[in-house]
Amino acid sequence: MTLVIQLLLAVVITTLTFLISIAAIQVFHILHEFRLTLRKVNHILDNTQTLSDSVTRPVSAVNNFFSEVKTLINTTQDEIIDSTSDKVIQTPKLNDKSPHHFFRRSGLPLRSS
């Protein structure tokens, strides 16, 4: 009887050792795949950083250009205001025959249907 128990115990221990070894190998493969995935994600993030840097430079240049144009316009406008004798700039008056002057074609009011 003890021989059967010892044999059964040896089979159970061997089976459990085999199953635990297989599970350990699978965990090792999962960790290896996770490591490769992290490398790919890191590479993608590096590419995203490079792409955002390459997009930021032209956008920044356009922003600087328009800032300079705005500064130039403001300076020129200030110079025009300073050079006028009465210091007042009048806006040109439109020929207001109709309150809807922007709905005219060729200067004639549109006919109602």
C-alpha beads as a LAMMPS data file, in Angstrom:
LAMMPS data file: protein, C-alpha beads

113 atoms
112 bonds

1 atom types
1 bond types

-500.0 500.0 xlo xhi
-500.0 500.0 ylo yhi
-500.0 500.0 zlo zhi

Masses

1 110.0

Atoms # bond

1 1 1 0.000 0.000 0.000
2 1 1 2.775 2.421 0.826
3 1 1 4.422 1.618 -2.472
4 1 1 1.269 2.624 -4.368
5 1 1 1.008 5.855 -2.362
6 1 1 4.670 6.630 -2.971
7 1 1 4.270 5.899 -6.689
8 1 1 1.104 8.030 -6.887
9 1 1 2.852 10.832 -4.989
10 1 1 5.840 10.680 -7.391
11 1 1 3.505 10.856 -10.426
12 1 1 1.601 13.825 -8.960
13 1 1 4.835 15.660 -8.096
14 1 1 6.268 14.994 -11.559
15 1 1 3.055 16.169 -13.260
16 1 1 2.883 19.328 -11.147
17 1 1 6.556 20.063 -11.803
18 1 1 5.968 19.646 -15.548
19 1 1 2.873 21.912 -15.498
20 1 1 4.628 24.583 -13.442
21 1 1 7.603 24.473 -15.845
22 1 1 5.283 24.931 -18.848
23 1 1 3.521 27.819 -17.073
24 1 1 6.893 29.442 -16.278
25 1 1 7.958 29.165 -19.922
26 1 1 4.651 30.743 -21.013
27 1 1 5.110 33.603 -18.528
28 1 1 8.625 34.119 -19.910
29 1 1 7.235 34.319 -23.470
30 1 1 4.512 36.758 -22.379
31 1 1 7.095 38.994 -20.704
32 1 1 9.272 38.818 -23.817
33 1 1 6.333 39.857 -26.033
34 1 1 5.504 42.669 -23.594
35 1 1 9.086 43.890 -23.828
36 1 1 8.923 43.904 -27.646
37 1 1 5.602 45.764 -27.518
38 1 1 7.085 48.386 -25.221
39 1 1 9.983 48.856 -27.649
40 1 1 7.542 49.376 -30.522
41 1 1 5.476 51.854 -28.484
42 1 1 8.658 53.719 -27.559
43 1 1 9.655 53.867 -31.233
44 1 1 6.186 55.162 -32.185
45 1 1 6.368 57.830 -29.477
46 1 1 9.806 58.893 -30.722
47 1 1 8.417 59.210 -34.258
48 1 1 5.452 61.186 -32.923
49 1 1 7.816 63.568 -31.149
50 1 1 9.843 64.038 -34.337
51 1 1 6.663 64.614 -36.346
52 1 1 5.292 67.141 -33.867
53 1 1 8.622 68.980 -33.865
54 1 1 8.628 69.104 -37.668
55 1 1 5.059 70.474 -37.673
56 1 1 5.731 72.969 -34.877
57 1 1 8.541 74.740 -36.727
58 1 1 6.487 75.836 -39.790
59 1 1 3.463 76.747 -37.666
60 1 1 5.681 78.812 -35.411
61 1 1 7.237 80.496 -38.443
62 1 1 3.803 81.373 -39.845
63 1 1 2.753 82.707 -36.436
64 1 1 5.885 84.852 -36.262
65 1 1 5.257 86.109 -39.807
66 1 1 1.718 87.208 -39.005
67 1 1 2.851 88.763 -35.728
68 1 1 5.398 90.831 -37.664
69 1 1 2.783 91.802 -40.259
70 1 1 0.417 92.882 -37.481
71 1 1 3.178 94.919 -35.846
72 1 1 4.014 96.514 -39.211
73 1 1 0.359 97.353 -39.861
74 1 1 -0.078 98.846 -36.391
75 1 1 3.101 100.900 -36.781
76 1 1 2.068 102.113 -40.231
77 1 1 -1.419 102.930 -38.995
78 1 1 0.039 104.893 -36.070
79 1 1 2.308 106.779 -38.485
80 1 1 -0.667 107.631 -40.720
81 1 1 -2.685 108.821 -37.733
82 1 1 0.237 110.929 -36.506
83 1 1 0.751 112.444 -39.959
84 1 1 -2.856 113.573 -40.435
85 1 1 -3.531 117.143 -39.477
86 1 1 -6.791 116.654 -37.603
87 1 1 -5.826 113.268 -36.121
88 1 1 -9.172 111.796 -37.220
89 1 1 -9.541 109.093 -39.793
90 1 1 -12.976 109.001 -41.330
91 1 1 -14.432 105.901 -42.817
92 1 1 -15.825 106.315 -46.324
93 1 1 -19.603 106.659 -46.393
94 1 1 -21.558 104.246 -48.522
95 1 1 -24.400 105.392 -50.713
96 1 1 -27.232 104.256 -48.423
97 1 1 -30.389 104.212 -50.536
98 1 1 -31.406 100.924 -48.953
99 1 1 -30.635 99.508 -45.520
100 1 1 -29.512 96.301 -47.226
101 1 1 -26.673 97.725 -49.275
102 1 1 -24.766 94.453 -49.314
103 1 1 -27.619 92.745 -51.192
104 1 1 -27.157 94.878 -54.306
105 1 1 -25.950 93.783 -57.647
106 1 1 -24.274 96.372 -59.853
107 1 1 -25.279 99.066 -57.394
108 1 1 -29.003 98.450 -57.971
109 1 1 -31.264 97.113 -55.233
110 1 1 -32.529 93.601 -55.783
111 1 1 -36.162 93.269 -56.776
112 1 1 -38.440 91.434 -54.400
113 1 1 -40.074 88.320 -55.823

Bonds

1 1 1 2
2 1 2 3
3 1 3 4
4 1 4 5
5 1 5 6
6 1 6 7
7 1 7 8
8 1 8 9
9 1 9 10
10 1 10 11
11 1 11 12
12 1 12 13
13 1 13 14
14 1 14 15
15 1 15 16
16 1 16 17
17 1 17 18
18 1 18 19
19 1 19 20
20 1 20 21
21 1 21 22
22 1 22 23
23 1 23 24
24 1 24 25
25 1 25 26
26 1 26 27
27 1 27 28
28 1 28 29
29 1 29 30
30 1 30 31
31 1 31 32
32 1 32 33
33 1 33 34
34 1 34 35
35 1 35 36
36 1 36 37
37 1 37 38
38 1 38 39
39 1 39 40
40 1 40 41
41 1 41 42
42 1 42 43
43 1 43 44
44 1 44 45
45 1 45 46
46 1 46 47
47 1 47 48
48 1 48 49
49 1 49 50
50 1 50 51
51 1 51 52
52 1 52 53
53 1 53 54
54 1 54 55
55 1 55 56
56 1 56 57
57 1 57 58
58 1 58 59
59 1 59 60
60 1 60 61
61 1 61 62
62 1 62 63
63 1 63 64
64 1 64 65
65 1 65 66
66 1 66 67
67 1 67 68
68 1 68 69
69 1 69 70
70 1 70 71
71 1 71 72
72 1 72 73
73 1 73 74
74 1 74 75
75 1 75 76
76 1 76 77
77 1 77 78
78 1 78 79
79 1 79 80
80 1 80 81
81 1 81 82
82 1 82 83
83 1 83 84
84 1 84 85
85 1 85 86
86 1 86 87
87 1 87 88
88 1 88 89
89 1 89 90
90 1 90 91
91 1 91 92
92 1 92 93
93 1 93 94
94 1 94 95
95 1 95 96
96 1 96 97
97 1 97 98
98 1 98 99
99 1 99 100
100 1 100 101
101 1 101 102
102 1 102 103
103 1 103 104
104 1 104 105
105 1 105 106
106 1 106 107
107 1 107 108
108 1 108 109
109 1 109 110
110 1 110 111
111 1 111 112
112 1 112 113
